[in-house]
Structures are given as structure tokens and as C-alpha cells.
Amino acid sequence: MEKRIRGFERVTGYSSVSLPERKTAYSAGYDLAAAEDIILESGTVTLVPTGLKAYMQNDEYLGVHIRSSMAIRHHLSLINGQGIIDADYYNNSDNEGHIMIALFNHSKTAVKVEKNTRIAQGIFGKYLRTDTDCAQMIRTGGMGSTGE
């Protein structure tokens, strides 16, 4: 059996969600889509479910970025600029590692996002550690579980 290195899986209850893919040979990102119809109210942050989780090596992360078409056409942004999905977020006890996209609606009107609309892209990357790094904590939960 081939060793799994990195990729995406569906979370429980989202069996009809398509797994992300790159659209061209030189695309860096894997398109992440909304798993349900959702309304983004003006001036608010909404967590948009993707129905996905990501697995990767221990020294990797998944960077989540808004698709430029969503930002330009609909005046949306990620509330945190870029989302970071850590390797140990996968299959956590709180939410199974469900990737949620935190979108802020800058427009004056509500924006409807339909199921399967590509809203963000995920780019896998490696990170480096300092010489003095000694992190030992083990993740025990989902979003925000490593501290405020």
C-alpha cells in the first residue's frame, strides 16, 4: 500500500463534496468550495463549511487564501488574511479537522454563496523551526485549541 503524504478527505456528513483539485498544470492552489448554500451578511464574518479536512506531513501546513474572483467581484476577504491549517488539526476530537473558511463581507449587501462555489484555495507548504524550539503540546481540540 502506498504511503499517504498529503491530500484531502471528506468529513463525516459531507459525502457528496468534491475533493479539491488544481485547475491548471502550474496552479499553486487547490480550489476549496462551499459545501452548502450560505448567506454572507453585510459587515459580518461567516464561517463557510467546506466539508473537507487535510492531511500532511508534520512539518507542513495548508495555507488558505481567498480566490481573487471572490475578493474582487463580491468584496469578500478572509478575516485573518490567510488561514493556517496545521498538520495536527487533521482528525482532531472537536470537529474532525473540518476546514471552515472565515469570510468577511465588505459590501453593503448580503452575498449568497451557493454550494460548490469555489471560494478559496489551499496551498501546502513547509515551515522551519528555530534552534531553540521545544514545543511539546499535543492538540486536543479543533479551531483555537492551541490558545487564544
KEKE-3310 file (N, C-alpha, C; in steps of 0.2 Angstrom, whole numbers, plus 5000, padded with zeros to 4 digits):
npx = (5004:5003:5011:5003:5005:5001:4985:4967:4952:4935:4924:4914:4897:4897:4898:4895:4903:4915:4932:4946:4955:4968:4967:4975:4991:5001:4996:4996:4987:4974:4958:4945:4929:4912:4902:4889:4874:4875:4872:4881:4881:4881:4895:4899:4907:4907:4907:4911:4907:4918:4917:4928:4944:4961:4976:4994:5012:5021:5029:5023:5010:4994:4990:4977:4969:4960:4950:4954:4944:4933:4936:4937:4925:4915:4918:4924:4934:4946:4945:4956:4966:4975:4972:4978:4981:4986:4996:4992:4979:4971:4959:4955:4948:4937:4931:4934:4944:4938:4939:4935:4930:4933:4925:4924:4912:4913:4905:4890:4878:4870:4878:4876:4882:4883:4881:4896:4902:4918:4928:4940:4957:4969:4985:4999:5013:5030:5037:5049:5059:5065:5082:5080:5068:5056:5043:5030:5017:5002:4989:4972:4960:4949:4947:4956:4961:4974:4976:4972)
npy = (4994:5011:5025:5038:5055:5069:5077:5078:5074:5070:5076:5068:5067:5074:5068:5070:5080:5087:5083:5094:5101:5106:5118:5121:5116:5123:5129:5134:5132:5122:5122:5127:5124:5130:5120:5120:5130:5147:5162:5177:5190:5208:5216:5207:5192:5176:5159:5147:5131:5118:5105:5097:5090:5091:5081:5080:5080:5081:5093:5102:5114:5119:5133:5144:5154:5168:5167:5177:5181:5180:5190:5202:5203:5201:5208:5202:5195:5185:5184:5183:5186:5176:5159:5146:5130:5118:5103:5094:5097:5089:5077:5080:5080:5088:5093:5085:5090:5098:5110:5126:5141:5157:5171:5188:5200:5214:5222:5232:5225:5209:5193:5179:5163:5149:5132:5122:5133:5139:5146:5148:5145:5132:5130:5120:5120:5120:5122:5131:5128:5135:5135:5134:5128:5120:5114:5105:5102:5093:5094:5095:5098:5107:5121:5135:5129:5128:5139:5156)
npz = (5000:4996:5004:5012:5009:5008:5006:5003:5012:5014:5027:5040:5036:5024:5011:4998:4994:4983:4980:4982:4968:4957:4944:4933:4926:4931:4943:4959:4970:4977:4974:4985:4990:4994:5005:5007:5003:5007:5016:5016:5027:5026:5032:5041:5049:5042:5045:5033:5028:5022:5021:5021:5026:5029:5026:5030:5031:5046:5047:5039:5032:5028:5019:5018:5006:5000:4985:4971:4963:4971:4980:4972:4964:4973:4985:4996:5010:5018:5035:5043:5035:5030:5031:5042:5042:5053:5053:5064:5065:5058:5059:5073:5089:5091:5079:5069:5060:5051:5038:5039:5031:5035:5031:5027:5024:5015:5007:5005:5004:5007:5002:4992:4993:4984:4985:4981:4975:4971:4983:4990:4990:4994:4999:5000:5011:5018:5034:5044:5059:5074:5081:5095:5097:5106:5107:5114:5117:5113:5102:5107:5103:5091:5081:5087:5098:5102:5110:5114)
capx = (5000:5007:5011:4999:5009:4997:4979:4961:4947:4928:4922:4908:4891:4898:4900:4894:4908:4921:4939:4949:4960:4971:4964:4980:4997:5005:4992:4999:4982:4969:4952:4941:4922:4907:4899:4882:4872:4875:4871:4886:4878:4885:4898:4899:4911:4903:4911:4908:4910:4920:4916:4934:4949:4968:4982:5000:5017:5022:5032:5019:5004:4990:4989:4971:4969:4954:4951:4954:4937:4928:4938:4936:4918:4910:4920:4925:4941:4947:4945:4963:4971:4977:4971:4984:4979:4992:4996:4989:4972:4968:4955:4955:4942:4932:4927:4937:4948:4934:4941:4930:4933:4931:4924:4921:4908:4914:4900:4884:4873:4872:4881:4874:4887:4880:4885:4901:4906:4925:4928:4947:4962:4973:4992:5003:5019:5034:5039:5055:5059:5071:5086:5078:5061:5055:5036:5029:5010:4998:4982:4967:4953:4949:4949:4958:4963:4981:4977:4969)
capy = (5000:5017:5029:5044:5060:5075:5077:5080:5069:5072:5075:5065:5070:5078:5063:5072:5086:5085:5084:5099:5100:5112:5118:5121:5112:5127:5132:5133:5131:5118:5126:5125:5126:5130:5113:5121:5137:5151:5169:5181:5196:5213:5219:5202:5186:5170:5153:5143:5125:5115:5098:5094:5090:5090:5078:5082:5079:5085:5099:5106:5117:5121:5140:5145:5161:5169:5167:5184:5182:5182:5196:5207:5203:5201:5212:5197:5193:5181:5189:5183:5187:5169:5154:5141:5123:5114:5095:5091:5099:5083:5072:5082:5077:5093:5094:5080:5094:5102:5116:5132:5147:5163:5176:5194:5203:5221:5225:5235:5220:5202:5189:5172:5159:5143:5125:5121:5139:5140:5152:5149:5140:5129:5129:5116:5122:5118:5128:5130:5129:5139:5131:5133:5126:5114:5113:5098:5101:5089:5097:5091:5100:5110:5128:5139:5124:5129:5145:5162)
capz = (5000:4995:5010:5010:5011:5009:5002:5006:5013:5016:5034:5041:5034:5018:5006:4991:4992:4978:4983:4979:4963:4954:4938:4928:4927:4935:4948:4966:4975:4976:4975:4991:4988:4999:5005:5007:5002:5013:5015:5020:5028:5025:5038:5046:5047:5042:5044:5027:5029:5015:5021:5020:5030:5025:5030:5028:5035:5052:5046:5033:5034:5022:5019:5015:5003:4996:4977:4969:4960:4976:4983:4968:4962:4979:4991:5002:5012:5024:5041:5046:5030:5027:5036:5043:5044:5055:5052:5069:5065:5055:5063:5080:5093:5091:5073:5064:5056:5046:5036:5038:5028:5038:5026:5029:5018:5015:5003:5008:5004:5008:4996:4993:4991:4983:4986:4976:4973:4974:4987:4992:4988:4999:4996:5005:5012:5023:5038:5048:5066:5077:5085:5102:5098:5111:5108:5116:5117:5109:5101:5110:5100:5085:5080:5093:5103:5104:5114:5111)
cpx = (5004:5006:5008:5004:5005:4991:4973:4956:4940:4927:4916:4902:4892:4901:4899:4899:4914:4927:4942:4954:4962:4968:4969:4986:5001:5002:4995:4994:4977:4962:4947:4934:4918:4903:4891:4880:4872:4875:4877:4883:4883:4888:4899:4904:4906:4908:4908:4911:4912:4918:4922:4939:4956:4973:4988:5005:5018:5025:5029:5013:5000:4988:4982:4970:4962:4955:4950:4947:4932:4930:4936:4928:4913:4912:4921:4932:4941:4948:4952:4968:4973:4976:4977:4981:4985:4991:4992:4981:4968:4965:4955:4948:4936:4928:4930:4942:4945:4937:4935:4933:4929:4930:4921:4918:4909:4909:4894:4878:4875:4874:4879:4879:4883:4884:4890:4904:4913:4926:4936:4951:4967:4980:4996:5010:5023:5035:5045:5054:5065:5075:5084:5071:5060:5047:5034:5021:5007:4991:4977:4960:4954:4951:4950:4960:4970:4982:4974:4975)
cpy = (5006:5022:5036:5050:5067:5074:5079:5074:5073:5071:5071:5069:5074:5073:5065:5078:5083:5087:5089:5097:5106:5112:5118:5117:5117:5131:5130:5130:5126:5122:5123:5128:5126:5123:5114:5128:5141:5158:5173:5188:5202:5215:5213:5196:5180:5164:5148:5136:5122:5108:5094:5094:5089:5086:5079:5079:5083:5092:5103:5109:5118:5129:5141:5153:5162:5169:5174:5185:5184:5188:5202:5208:5204:5205:5208:5196:5188:5185:5189:5184:5181:5164:5149:5135:5119:5106:5092:5093:5093:5079:5074:5080:5082:5093:5090:5084:5097:5109:5121:5138:5153:5169:5182:5198:5211:5225:5228:5230:5213:5198:5182:5168:5152:5137:5124:5127:5139:5146:5154:5144:5138:5128:5126:5119:5119:5124:5126:5131:5132:5133:5129:5130:5120:5113:5106:5097:5097:5093:5092:5093:5103:5117:5132:5135:5125:5136:5151:5167)
cpz = (5000:5002:5008:5013:5012:5004:5006:5007:5015:5024:5034:5039:5027:5012:4999:4989:4988:4982:4979:4973:4960:4947:4932:4930:4932:4941:4955:4971:4972:4978:4980:4989:4994:4999:5006:5005:5008:5012:5019:5021:5028:5032:5043:5044:5047:5041:5038:5027:5022:5015:5020:5026:5026:5029:5026:5033:5041:5052:5040:5036:5027:5023:5015:5013:5000:4989:4975:4966:4965:4980:4979:4966:4968:4985:4997:5004:5017:5030:5044:5041:5026:5033:5036:5046:5046:5054:5058:5070:5062:5060:5071:5083:5092:5085:5067:5059:5050:5045:5035:5036:5031:5034:5029:5023:5019:5011:5008:5008:5005:5001:4997:4989:4990:4984:4980:4973:4976:4977:4990:4989:4993:4995:5002:5005:5018:5028:5042:5055:5069:5080:5092:5103:5102:5112:5109:5116:5112:5108:5103:5107:5093:5084:5086:5099:5106:5108:5110:5109)
residu = (MET:GLU:LYS:ARG:ILE:ARG:GLY:PHE:GLU:ARG:VAL:THR:GLY:TYR:SER:SER:VAL:SER:LEU:PRO:GLU:ARG:LYS:THR:ALA:TYR:SER:ALA:GLY:TYR:ASP:LEU:ALA:ALA:ALA:GLU:ASP:ILE:ILE:LEU:GLU:SER:GLY:THR:VAL:THR:LEU:VAL:PRO:THR:GLY:LEU:LYS:ALA:TYR:MET:GLN:ASN:ASP:GLU:TYR:LEU:GLY:VAL:HIS:ILE:ARG:SER:SER:MET:ALA:ILE:ARG:HIS:HIS:LEU:SER:LEU:ILE:ASN:GLY:GLN:GLY:ILE:ILE:ASP:ALA:ASP:TYR:TYR:ASN:ASN:SER:ASP:ASN:GLU:GLY:HIS:ILE:MET:ILE:ALA:LEU:PHE:ASN:HIS:SER:LYS:THR:ALA:VAL:LYS:VAL:GLU:LYS:ASN:THR:ARG:ILE:ALA:GLN:GLY:ILE:PHE:GLY:LYS:TYR:LEU:ARG:THR:ASP:THR:ASP:CYS:ALA:GLN:MET:ILE:ARG:THR:GLY:GLY:MET:GLY:SER:THR:GLY:GLU)
# end
